[in-house]
Amino acid sequence: MAIYVDADACPVKAEVERVGTRHGMRIFIVSNGGLRPSQNPLVETVIVPDGPDLADMWIAERAGPGDVVITGDIPLAAKCVAAGARVLKHDGEALTAANIGNVLATRDLMSDLRSADPFRQGGGRAFSRADRSRFLDALERALRAVRP
């Protein structure tokens, strides 16, 4: 049992460390660099080589039943869900076998719309306190669910 964090552009790393430590979970913070390692003995900072999707591949190769994955990357989430891991987005939304197909399709549709219309660029709304609160609640529930 472990928590895997796709750490590039992750706004909830500190929250994952705090809640994961309270549950005694091993935490892997995975990125291609630029992060300050934690002094927490339960947290391992994994630096993968620079390259497209190498952090995602590292996580996907390891995550499975009993693990929790934190990511905003939908293709990575789909792989982890297929492997049996619980997956949470940064805003606390749980990605499951029941909804990952729709989430992937929506992601692909929005990507196509953005590429077809040069004026439809940019991201969504800013990350809020409410998102952080929903994430903390969802993480707590996910960790309780995977604990024996």
N, C-alpha and C positions, 0 to 999 in steps of 0.2 A: 504494500500500500504506500503510495506516494502522491505528491502533488507536483504536477509539471506545469510550469508557467512559461508561455511563449512571451518572453520579456520585452522584445522590441516593441516600443510604443505602448506598453502595458501601464495603465494608470493605477493599478491596484496591487502592486508588488508588496508594499508595506502591509497592507491589509491581509494578504495571503500569508505573509510571514507571521504576523501576530496571531491569526486564527489557527493556522497550521501548527504553530509552536504550542498553543494551548491544548491541541489535540495530540501532540507528540508525533506528528507526521513528518516524514522526510520530505523536503522541498527541493526541487530542482528548478533553478532560475536559468533559463536557456536563452542565449542571445549570441550575436556575432561580435560582441565587445561593447565597450563604453559604459559598463556598469561597475559600480563599486561593490566588491564582494562583502557579504554579510559576515559578521563575527559569530552569528548564531551557529552552533554545531549541527543543527538540523537542516541548515540551508547549504546547498552546494550550488555554486555558480558555475555553469557550464558555458564555456566560450567555444563556439563552433567556428570553423574557417569562414571567411567572408565568401558569400556566394548565395545565389537565389535558393530560398527554401531549405537551407541546410539545418537551421534550427528546427524547422517543422519536421524534417525527416528524422532528426535525432529523437524528437518527442514521439513521433508516430511509431518508430521502431520499438519503443519501450513501454508505452502506455497500454494498459489492458484492464481487465476486471479488477475492481478494488481501488483503482487510481482515479484521481480527479485532475482534469486538464483545464487550464485557464487560457483562453485564446480568443482573439477576435477574427482569426483566420478561418473562414468557413471550410475550405477544402481540408485543412488540418483537422478541424472539428469532425468532419465526416469520417475521416480515417480513424480517429480515436473512438468515435461512437461505434463504428463497425468492429473495432477491437474490444469493445465492452467497457470502455472507460466512461465515467461521468464527465460531461463537458459543460463548462460555464463560460459565457461571454462576460466581458468586463462590467456590463450593466446588470449582471445577475441572471440573465436569460439562460435557462437550461436548454442545451441542444441534445435531443434524444433521437432514437430510431424513429419515433413517431413524427418528428418535425424537421429533421435534417434535410430531407428531400425538398421540401418547400423552401427552406432557407437557402439551399444551394441554387434552386431555380430562380428565386428572387434576386440573389446575388448576380447570377449570370445575366438575367434580364436587365438589371440596372447597369451592369457593365456595358452591355450592348447599347443601351440608351445613351450612356455617356459618350461612347465612341461615335455614335451617329449624330450627336448634337454637341458641337463644340461649346455651346453656351450652357449646357447642363453639366457643369463641372463642380468640383468641390465636395466636401464631406457633408455629413449630417449635422445634427445639433451638437453642442458642446457637452462634455461629460459633466454631470451635475452631482450635487450632494445626494440627491434622491437616487441616482444611479449607484453611487458608492454604498448607500444604505441597503439598496436591494441586493447588491453584490454580497455584502457582508452576511445578510440573512440567507441568501442562496448557498453561500459557501458553508456556513454553519450547518444547514440542512444536509448538504451533500456529504460533508465529513461525518456527520452522525450516521448517515445511511451506509457508508462504506466501512465503518468501524465494526469489528466483530462483537 
